[in-house]
Amino acid sequence: IETWRFCPRCSHAENLAEHTDAHSACPRCGDPLWANVDQRMRMARLRQVMANTHDRDSRIGDDSEDREPVFYTRQMLADFEPQAIEAAYRIASDSLPFGFEYIRKVAFREINFGEHGNSDQTSLIAGHEISRPGFRLCRSCGMVQESRNAEQQHAFSCRLRQQNEPDNIIDCLYLYREFSSEAVRILLPTAAIEGAERNLNSLVAALQLGLRKQFGGQVDHLRMTRYDEPIADSDNRRRYLLLYDSVPGGTGYLRELLRDHRALLGVLQKALDTLTTCPCNFTTDPAKDGCYQCLYAYRNSYDMAATSRDAAVALLSEIVAQADHFEPVSGLSTINVNPIIESELEARFIEAIRRCALNGLDVQIQQKVIAGKPGYFLRAGEHYYEIEPQLNIGSSQGVHFASCPDFVIRSSRVRDAFKPIAVFMDGYQFHQLKVTEDSAKRLALVQSGHYWQWSLTWADVNAYFAGPATQLRNPFLEGLHEAMQPLQNK
């Protein structure tokens, strides 16, 4: 049995039998909660698994032919030293944060935290707070106990088989396997985050398609996982796709991909060429958005509905178009991701409005072209509103200090008219260098007498993604000004 300490914010973990437990903060990201007693957890390296059952229970009967599946909480933690980054490239533009880097050695730890939903107690590891009930097993033979209140179960040869002492059982033990290999870390572009699962699944499938075209034959040992890391002095996180070699030590495929930036871009170009020339582009079915000759062969059946050829083409085209504008950098952590953070917050704001419907509010929101650009149409009960993104407001609208709110919400009916609401999403690096200027812009909107103004932070928006709908605060029911009574009434 090993005792480990886990960081609550990043993927770093240490086996306390190999490291002195003397750090007051995480050695990797500096989080002071590293030293919290709750971050010490017991684990066992998974080396062998055996299953057995009574002969009587194993026989097929007519009473039931249904198997009851059991799901487990698993988490892949990828940890590496900053010095392990050998090559990194980014698009030389702050408006399009994207890049990739080769890491020669990454420690991968896949941890099984026990049966899913089997405990109300949660713990925070690498930024993810979830239930981690662990396993209860015999400290001698390793037999997993089915129930906390049931009679102890042991292997036939176990020396503790005839005893029934509580100390025989280890409570809340996690199982893990570990290996080291090479990896390529890819900073997810803005569009991949905006489109949530659809765009991300499409990008993963396109990368797998491109790898198959690049290397030929089977490349099943090259796998992908999501990875994120905390941003210093912020609650936000950088989001990545981690392409890794599942063969311990690596096979050299990924090193070949990052011999220069054009090698990986060549993979993306091959995927793009295949997608744009696939016969499914030329069918008479307008709803056909991929097939098994292009993307579908690379996704699991449960991901198929959230995989789109057109989404993959749009993502790859944006990246490949910048092929001549890549530059070497020391690492992806130096890239300014503020545009990504802001874009993700804006997307989550729209999704938060959708979630109001889960709280009993009669709300519907759908995409619509507003003033010649993509926007949204919102219905709240009997009232109808338009949500226009990125609207420039200045002297022509009676505002003496020009600004560009992230969204403007206005009534779509004259009889329901009220002053439009200018919505500002305050994400990462909010006004770090321009507090006075931004405050003046927002005050000017209110002083004009033509607009109301909302300022929303990550905490405001994320409240609609944490916990059941009955706990959500409804912005259309609470705390709105009298001039916004049509919304408040609904």
C-alpha positions as CSV (number, residue, x, y, z in Angstrom):
1,I,0.0,0.0,0.0
2,E,1.4,3.4,-1.1
3,T,0.6,6.8,0.3
4,W,0.4,9.6,-2.3
5,R,-0.2,13.3,-2.2
6,F,-2.2,14.9,-5.0
7,C,-2.4,18.5,-6.1
8,P,-6.0,19.9,-6.1
9,R,-5.2,22.2,-9.1
10,C,-2.7,20.4,-11.4
11,S,-1.9,16.8,-12.4
12,H,1.2,16.6,-10.2
13,A,1.3,13.8,-7.6
14,E,4.1,12.3,-5.4
15,N,4.6,8.9,-3.9
16,L,5.5,9.8,-0.3
17,A,7.7,6.7,-0.1
18,E,9.9,8.2,-2.8
19,H,9.6,11.9,-1.9
20,T,9.8,13.7,1.5
21,D,6.4,15.1,2.4
22,A,7.9,18.5,3.3
23,H,6.4,20.8,0.6
24,S,4.1,23.6,1.8
25,A,2.8,24.1,-1.7
26,C,2.6,22.1,-4.9
27,P,6.1,21.8,-6.4
28,R,4.6,22.1,-9.9
29,C,2.0,24.9,-9.7
30,G,2.5,26.4,-6.3
31,D,-1.0,25.7,-4.9
32,P,-0.9,25.9,-1.1
33,L,-3.7,23.4,-0.7
34,W,-1.2,20.7,-1.7
35,A,-0.3,20.4,2.0
36,N,-4.0,19.8,3.0
37,V,-4.4,16.5,4.9
38,D,-7.2,15.5,2.5
39,Q,-4.8,15.4,-0.4
40,R,-3.0,12.4,1.1
41,M,-4.5,9.2,-0.3
42,R,-3.7,5.5,-0.3
43,M,-3.2,3.7,-3.6
44,A,-2.0,0.3,-4.8
45,R,-0.4,-0.4,-8.1
46,L,-2.6,-2.7,-10.2
47,R,-0.5,-5.6,-11.2
48,Q,-2.9,-8.5,-11.5
49,V,-6.7,-9.0,-11.5
50,M,-8.5,-12.3,-11.0
51,A,-12.3,-12.9,-11.0
52,N,-14.1,-15.9,-9.5
53,T,-17.7,-16.8,-8.6
54,H,-19.6,-19.7,-7.2
55,D,-20.4,-22.4,-9.7
56,R,-24.1,-22.1,-8.8
57,D,-24.1,-18.4,-9.5
58,S,-22.3,-18.8,-12.8
59,R,-24.9,-21.0,-14.4
60,I,-27.4,-19.5,-17.0
61,G,-30.9,-19.5,-15.8
62,D,-34.3,-18.3,-17.0
63,D,-34.9,-15.9,-14.1
64,S,-32.7,-13.2,-15.6
65,E,-30.7,-12.8,-18.7
66,D,-29.8,-9.1,-18.1
67,R,-26.4,-8.2,-16.9
68,E,-26.1,-5.2,-14.6
69,P,-23.2,-3.0,-15.8
70,V,-21.1,-1.2,-13.1
71,F,-19.3,2.0,-13.9
72,Y,-16.2,3.3,-12.3
73,T,-14.7,6.7,-11.8
74,R,-11.3,6.8,-13.6
75,Q,-9.0,9.8,-14.2
76,M,-5.9,10.0,-16.3
77,L,-3.2,12.3,-14.8
78,A,-0.3,13.3,-17.1
79,D,2.6,14.9,-15.3
80,F,6.0,16.1,-16.7
81,E,8.9,18.4,-15.9
82,P,9.0,21.7,-17.8
83,Q,12.5,20.7,-18.9
84,A,11.0,17.7,-20.8
85,I,9.7,20.1,-23.5
86,E,12.0,19.7,-26.5
87,A,10.2,21.7,-29.2
88,A,7.2,24.0,-29.2
89,Y,5.6,26.2,-31.9
90,R,2.7,28.6,-32.0
91,I,0.8,30.8,-34.5
92,A,2.5,34.2,-34.3
93,S,-0.7,36.1,-33.5
94,D,-2.4,36.8,-30.2
95,S,-5.8,36.8,-31.9
96,L,-5.6,33.0,-32.7
97,P,-4.0,31.2,-29.7
98,F,-2.9,27.8,-31.0
99,G,0.3,25.8,-30.8
100,F,1.8,22.4,-30.1
101,E,4.9,21.0,-28.3
102,Y,6.8,17.8,-28.1
103,I,7.4,16.4,-24.6
104,R,10.0,13.6,-24.5
105,K,8.9,12.1,-21.2
106,V,5.5,12.3,-19.5
107,A,4.4,10.2,-16.5
108,F,0.9,8.8,-17.1
109,R,-1.1,7.6,-14.1
110,E,-4.5,6.1,-14.8
111,I,-6.4,5.9,-11.4
112,N,-9.5,4.0,-10.6
113,F,-11.3,5.8,-7.8
114,G,-14.0,3.3,-7.3
115,E,-17.6,2.7,-8.3
116,H,-19.3,5.8,-9.8
117,G,-21.9,7.5,-7.6
118,N,-21.2,5.2,-4.7
119,S,-20.5,8.1,-2.2
120,D,-21.6,11.6,-1.5
121,Q,-18.1,12.7,-0.4
122,T,-16.0,14.4,-3.0
123,S,-12.3,15.3,-3.4
124,L,-10.5,17.7,-5.6
125,I,-7.7,16.4,-7.9
126,A,-6.2,18.3,-10.9
127,G,-9.1,20.8,-10.9
128,H,-11.9,18.1,-10.9
129,E,-14.1,17.7,-7.9
130,I,-15.9,14.3,-8.0
131,S,-16.9,11.4,-5.8
132,R,-14.0,9.1,-5.1
133,P,-15.3,6.2,-2.9
134,G,-12.4,3.9,-3.6
135,F,-12.3,0.2,-3.0
136,R,-12.7,-1.8,0.2
137,L,-10.5,-4.9,0.1
138,C,-8.8,-7.5,2.3
139,R,-5.3,-6.4,3.3
140,S,-4.0,-9.9,2.9
141,C,-5.6,-11.5,-0.3
142,G,-6.9,-8.3,-2.0
143,M,-10.5,-9.6,-2.3
144,V,-12.8,-6.6,-3.1
145,Q,-15.7,-6.4,-0.6
146,E,-19.1,-6.1,-2.2
147,S,-20.8,-4.2,0.6
148,R,-19.8,-2.3,3.7
149,N,-22.3,-4.1,5.9
150,A,-21.9,-7.6,4.4
151,E,-19.9,-10.5,5.7
152,Q,-16.2,-10.2,4.8
153,Q,-15.1,-12.0,1.7
154,H,-11.7,-13.6,1.2
155,A,-9.8,-15.9,-1.1
156,F,-9.9,-19.6,-0.2
157,S,-6.2,-19.5,0.7
158,C,-6.4,-16.2,2.7
159,R,-4.9,-16.4,6.2
160,L,-7.6,-14.0,7.4
161,R,-10.5,-16.1,6.0
162,Q,-11.7,-17.4,9.4
163,Q,-11.5,-14.0,11.1
164,N,-14.0,-11.1,10.9
165,E,-12.0,-8.3,12.3
166,P,-12.6,-4.7,11.0
167,D,-8.8,-4.2,10.7
168,N,-8.8,-7.0,8.0
169,I,-10.3,-4.6,5.5
170,I,-8.6,-1.6,3.9
171,D,-11.1,1.2,3.4
172,C,-11.0,3.7,0.5
173,L,-8.1,2.4,-1.5
174,Y,-7.4,3.6,-5.1
175,L,-5.9,1.5,-7.8
176,Y,-3.6,2.8,-10.4
177,R,-1.3,1.9,-13.3
178,E,1.6,4.0,-14.4
179,F,3.9,4.3,-17.4
180,S,6.1,6.9,-19.0
181,S,6.1,7.8,-22.7
182,E,6.5,10.6,-25.2
183,A,3.6,13.0,-26.0
184,V,2.6,16.0,-28.2
185,R,0.5,18.6,-26.4
186,I,-1.8,20.7,-28.5
187,L,-3.4,23.9,-27.2
188,L,-7.0,23.8,-28.2
189,P,-8.1,26.6,-30.5
190,T,-11.0,28.9,-29.6
191,A,-13.4,27.2,-32.0
192,A,-12.8,23.8,-30.5
193,I,-13.9,25.1,-27.1
194,E,-16.8,27.2,-28.3
195,G,-18.4,24.2,-30.0
196,A,-18.0,22.0,-26.9
197,E,-18.2,18.3,-27.5
198,R,-19.2,18.5,-31.2
199,N,-16.1,20.5,-32.3
200,L,-13.7,18.7,-29.9
201,N,-14.8,15.2,-31.0
202,S,-14.6,16.2,-34.6
203,L,-11.0,17.5,-34.1
204,V,-10.0,14.3,-32.3
205,A,-11.4,12.2,-35.2
206,A,-9.7,14.4,-37.8
207,L,-6.3,14.0,-36.0
208,Q,-6.7,10.2,-36.0
209,L,-7.6,10.3,-39.7
210,G,-4.5,12.4,-40.5
211,L,-2.2,10.2,-38.4
212,R,-3.4,7.2,-40.3
213,K,-2.8,8.9,-43.6
214,Q,0.6,10.2,-42.5
215,F,2.1,6.9,-41.2
216,G,0.0,4.4,-43.1
217,G,-1.3,1.1,-41.5
218,Q,-2.2,0.9,-37.8
219,V,-1.4,3.7,-35.4
220,D,-3.7,2.5,-32.6
221,H,-0.8,2.9,-30.1
222,L,-1.1,6.7,-30.6
223,R,-3.9,7.8,-28.3
224,M,-5.5,11.0,-27.1
225,T,-6.7,12.4,-23.9
226,R,-7.9,15.8,-22.6
227,Y,-5.5,17.7,-20.4
228,D,-5.8,21.0,-18.6
229,E,-3.6,23.1,-16.3
230,P,-4.3,26.0,-14.0
231,I,-3.5,29.6,-15.0
232,A,-1.6,31.4,-12.4
233,D,-3.6,34.0,-10.4
234,S,-6.8,32.9,-12.0
235,D,-9.6,30.3,-11.6
236,N,-9.4,29.5,-15.3
237,R,-7.5,26.7,-17.0
238,R,-5.6,26.2,-20.3
239,R,-7.2,23.3,-22.2
240,Y,-5.2,20.9,-24.3
241,L,-5.4,17.8,-26.3
242,L,-2.6,15.4,-25.4
243,L,-1.5,13.0,-28.1
244,Y,0.6,10.2,-26.5
245,D,2.2,6.9,-27.3
246,S,0.7,4.1,-25.2
247,V,3.9,2.1,-25.7
248,P,6.1,2.7,-22.6
249,G,9.1,4.8,-23.6
250,G,7.5,5.7,-26.9
251,T,8.2,4.5,-30.4
252,G,9.6,7.7,-32.0
253,Y,6.4,8.4,-34.0
254,L,5.7,11.6,-32.1
255,R,9.3,12.8,-32.2
256,E,9.1,12.5,-35.9
257,L,5.9,14.6,-35.9
258,L,7.7,17.5,-34.2
259,R,11.0,17.5,-36.1
260,D,9.6,20.9,-37.3
261,H,6.2,22.5,-37.2
262,R,5.3,21.5,-40.8
263,A,5.3,17.8,-40.0
264,L,2.3,18.1,-37.8
265,L,0.7,20.6,-40.0
266,G,1.1,18.0,-42.8
267,V,-1.0,15.6,-40.7
268,L,-3.7,18.2,-40.5
269,Q,-3.5,19.0,-44.2
270,K,-3.9,15.3,-45.1
271,A,-7.0,15.1,-42.9
272,L,-8.4,18.2,-44.4
273,D,-7.8,16.9,-48.0
274,T,-9.5,13.6,-47.1
275,L,-12.5,15.4,-45.6
276,T,-13.1,17.8,-48.4
277,T,-12.9,15.2,-51.1
278,C,-14.9,12.4,-49.3
279,P,-17.9,11.2,-51.4
280,C,-20.2,12.1,-48.5
281,N,-19.8,15.7,-49.5
282,F,-21.6,15.1,-52.7
283,T,-24.7,13.1,-51.6
284,T,-28.2,14.4,-52.1
285,D,-28.8,14.1,-48.3
286,P,-28.2,17.7,-46.9
287,A,-28.1,16.3,-43.4
288,K,-25.2,13.9,-44.1
289,D,-22.2,15.3,-42.2
290,G,-19.6,12.5,-42.3
291,C,-19.3,8.8,-43.1
292,Y,-17.1,5.8,-42.3
293,Q,-14.8,6.7,-45.1
294,C,-13.7,9.8,-43.3
295,L,-14.5,10.6,-39.6
296,Y,-16.9,8.0,-38.3
297,A,-14.3,5.2,-38.5
298,Y,-12.4,7.0,-35.7
299,R,-15.1,7.6,-33.2
300,N,-16.9,5.4,-30.7
301,S,-20.6,4.8,-31.4
302,Y,-21.6,7.0,-28.4
303,D,-19.6,9.9,-29.9
304,M,-21.0,9.6,-33.4
305,A,-23.8,12.1,-33.0
306,A,-21.3,14.7,-31.7
307,T,-18.9,14.2,-34.6
308,S,-19.1,16.5,-37.6
309,R,-17.2,16.5,-40.9
310,D,-18.1,20.2,-41.5
311,A,-17.0,21.2,-38.0
312,A,-13.6,19.4,-38.5
313,V,-13.1,21.1,-41.9
314,A,-13.8,24.5,-40.4
315,L,-11.3,23.9,-37.5
316,L,-8.6,22.5,-39.7
317,S,-9.0,25.2,-42.3
318,E,-8.4,27.9,-39.7
319,I,-5.2,26.3,-38.5
320,V,-3.8,25.2,-41.9
321,A,-4.3,28.7,-43.3
322,Q,-1.7,30.0,-40.8
323,A,1.0,27.4,-41.9
324,D,3.4,30.2,-42.8
325,H,3.0,32.1,-39.6
326,F,4.3,29.6,-37.0
327,E,7.2,30.5,-34.7
328,P,9.2,28.6,-32.2
329,V,8.5,29.3,-28.5
330,S,9.8,27.9,-25.2
331,G,6.5,26.2,-24.4
332,L,2.7,26.5,-24.7
333,S,2.3,27.9,-21.2
334,T,3.7,31.2,-22.5
335,I,0.9,31.7,-25.0
336,N,-1.7,34.3,-24.1
337,V,-5.0,32.4,-23.9
338,N,-7.1,35.4,-23.0
339,P,-9.1,35.2,-26.3
340,I,-9.8,31.5,-25.6
341,I,-11.0,32.2,-22.1
342,E,-13.2,35.1,-23.2
343,S,-14.7,33.0,-26.0
344,E,-15.4,30.1,-23.7
345,L,-17.1,32.3,-21.2
346,E,-19.3,33.8,-23.8
347,A,-20.3,30.4,-25.0
348,R,-21.1,29.3,-21.5
349,F,-23.3,32.4,-21.0
350,I,-25.5,31.2,-23.8
351,E,-25.6,27.7,-22.4
352,A,-26.4,29.1,-19.0
353,I,-29.5,30.8,-20.4
354,R,-30.6,27.4,-21.9
355,R,-30.2,25.9,-18.4
356,C,-32.8,28.3,-17.1
357,A,-35.4,26.0,-18.7
358,L,-34.3,23.3,-16.3
359,N,-35.2,25.5,-13.4
360,G,-38.9,25.7,-14.4
361,L,-38.6,28.8,-16.6
362,D,-40.4,28.8,-19.9
363,V,-37.3,29.7,-21.9
364,Q,-36.1,28.8,-25.4
365,I,-33.0,30.1,-27.1
366,Q,-31.9,29.3,-30.7
367,Q,-29.4,30.6,-33.2
368,K,-30.5,33.4,-35.6
369,V,-28.8,35.9,-37.9
370,I,-29.0,39.3,-36.1
371,A,-27.9,42.4,-38.0
372,G,-26.1,40.2,-40.6
373,K,-24.1,38.2,-38.1
374,P,-24.7,35.1,-36.0
375,G,-26.8,35.8,-32.9
376,Y,-29.6,34.3,-30.8
377,F,-33.3,34.5,-30.5
378,L,-34.7,34.2,-26.9
379,R,-38.2,33.5,-25.9
380,A,-39.1,33.9,-22.2
381,G,-42.8,33.1,-21.7
382,E,-44.8,35.4,-24.0
383,H,-41.9,37.8,-24.6
384,Y,-39.3,37.7,-27.3
385,Y,-35.8,39.0,-27.4
386,E,-32.8,39.2,-29.7
387,I,-29.2,38.7,-28.4
388,E,-26.6,40.4,-30.7
389,P,-22.9,39.7,-30.0
390,Q,-20.1,42.2,-30.3
391,L,-22.1,45.4,-31.0
392,N,-20.2,48.6,-31.3
393,I,-21.9,51.4,-29.4
394,G,-20.8,55.0,-29.5
395,S,-21.9,58.6,-30.2
396,S,-24.4,57.7,-32.9
397,Q,-26.3,55.8,-30.1
398,G,-26.0,58.7,-27.7
399,V,-23.1,57.2,-25.7
400,H,-20.1,59.5,-25.3
401,F,-17.6,56.8,-24.6
402,A,-17.5,54.1,-27.3
403,S,-17.6,50.4,-26.2
404,C,-18.2,46.9,-27.6
405,P,-20.3,44.8,-25.2
406,D,-20.0,41.0,-25.6
407,F,-23.8,40.8,-26.0
408,V,-26.7,43.2,-26.3
409,I,-30.1,41.9,-25.3
410,R,-33.1,43.8,-26.7
411,S,-36.8,43.2,-27.1
412,S,-37.9,42.0,-30.6
413,R,-41.4,43.5,-30.2
414,V,-42.1,47.2,-30.0
415,R,-44.9,46.8,-27.5
416,D,-42.5,45.1,-25.1
417,A,-39.8,47.6,-25.7
418,F,-37.3,48.2,-22.8
419,K,-33.9,49.6,-22.7
420,P,-31.4,47.1,-24.2
421,I,-29.0,45.3,-21.8
422,A,-25.3,45.6,-22.6
423,V,-23.6,42.4,-21.3
424,F,-19.9,42.3,-20.5
425,M,-18.2,39.0,-19.8
426,D,-15.3,39.5,-17.4
427,G,-12.9,36.6,-18.0
428,Y,-9.2,36.1,-17.5
429,Q,-7.0,39.2,-17.0
430,F,-10.2,41.2,-16.6
431,H,-9.2,44.9,-16.7
432,Q,-5.8,44.1,-15.2
433,L,-4.3,47.1,-17.0
434,K,-7.4,49.1,-17.9
435,V,-9.7,49.2,-14.9
436,T,-10.4,52.9,-15.3
437,E,-11.1,52.8,-19.0
438,D,-13.5,49.8,-18.8
439,S,-15.4,51.3,-15.8
440,A,-15.8,54.6,-17.8
441,K,-17.2,52.7,-20.8
442,R,-19.8,50.9,-18.7
443,L,-20.8,54.0,-16.7
444,A,-21.2,55.9,-20.0
445,L,-23.8,53.3,-21.2
446,V,-25.9,53.8,-18.1
447,Q,-25.5,57.6,-18.0
448,S,-26.8,57.8,-21.6
449,G,-30.2,56.7,-20.4
450,H,-30.4,54.3,-23.3
451,Y,-28.9,51.1,-21.9
452,W,-28.8,48.9,-18.8
453,Q,-25.5,47.1,-18.2
454,W,-24.6,43.7,-16.8
455,S,-21.1,42.6,-15.8
456,L,-20.8,38.8,-15.4
457,T,-17.8,36.8,-14.2
458,W,-16.8,33.2,-14.4
459,A,-18.3,32.6,-11.0
460,D,-21.7,34.1,-12.1
461,V,-21.9,31.9,-15.1
462,N,-20.4,28.7,-13.7
463,A,-23.1,28.7,-10.9
464,Y,-25.5,27.4,-13.6
465,F,-23.2,24.4,-14.3
466,A,-22.7,23.3,-10.7
467,G,-25.3,21.1,-9.0
468,P,-28.9,20.3,-9.7
469,A,-31.2,22.7,-11.5
470,T,-33.3,23.3,-8.3
471,Q,-30.3,25.1,-6.8
472,L,-29.8,27.5,-9.7
473,R,-30.5,31.2,-9.3
474,N,-32.8,32.5,-12.0
475,P,-31.5,35.8,-13.6
476,F,-34.9,36.3,-15.2
477,L,-36.7,36.1,-11.9
478,E,-34.4,37.8,-9.4
479,G,-32.8,41.2,-8.9
480,L,-33.7,42.9,-12.2
481,H,-34.6,46.5,-12.6
482,E,-38.2,47.6,-12.9
483,A,-37.5,48.7,-16.5
484,M,-36.9,45.0,-17.3
485,Q,-40.3,44.0,-15.9
486,P,-41.2,41.9,-19.0
487,L,-38.3,39.6,-18.3
488,Q,-38.9,39.6,-14.5
489,N,-42.6,38.7,-14.9
490,K,-41.5,35.5,-16.7
